[in-house]
Amino acid sequence: MQPQDWGAAPRLPLSAHDHAWLQRLQADPDLPATLRTLCTALQTQGHKAEQEFWL
C-alpha cells in the first residue's frame, strides 16, 4: 500500500499510541524501506486511513 492509495478512505487523526508506535518502528534499523516510507507519510500527514474501507 502506498500513501496515495489512502485518498478515498475515511481518515482518523493519529493518536498518541499511533505516534509512539511509529517512532518505535522508525527506530528499528532493520525496518524495510517501504515500511519506513509509510511511517514517515503517516507522521507527516497526521492521520491514518480506515482499513475496513477496503474490505
C-alpha positions in Angstrom: 0.0 0.0 0.0 1.2 3.5 -0.9 0.2 6.7 0.8 -1.6 7.8 -2.4 -3.9 4.8 -2.0 -5.5 6.4 1.0 -7.3 9.1 -0.9 -10.8 7.7 -0.9 -10.7 6.1 2.5 -12.2 7.7 5.7 -9.4 9.1 7.8 -8.8 9.5 11.5 -6.2 11.6 13.3 -3.2 9.7 14.7 -3.5 9.1 18.4 -0.6 9.3 21.0 -0.4 5.5 20.8 -0.1 5.7 17.0 2.7 8.3 17.2 4.6 6.1 19.8 4.4 3.0 17.6 5.6 4.9 14.6 8.5 6.2 16.5 9.4 2.7 17.8 9.2 1.3 14.3 11.4 4.0 12.8 14.0 3.5 15.5 14.5 -0.1 14.2 17.5 -0.1 11.9 16.1 -3.3 10.2 12.8 -1.7 9.2 12.3 -2.2 5.5 12.5 0.9 3.4 8.9 0.6 2.2 7.6 0.5 5.8 9.8 3.4 6.8 8.3 5.4 3.9 4.8 4.6 5.1 5.7 5.5 8.7 7.1 8.9 7.5 4.0 9.6 5.4 1.7 8.8 8.4 3.6 11.1 10.7 3.8 13.9 8.1 0.1 13.7 7.2 -1.0 13.2 10.9 -3.8 10.8 10.1 -4.5 7.2 9.2 -6.9 5.5 6.7 -9.5 3.1 7.9 -8.5 -0.4 6.8 -12.2 -1.5 6.8 -12.8 0.7 3.8 -11.2 -1.9 1.6 -13.0 -4.9 3.0 
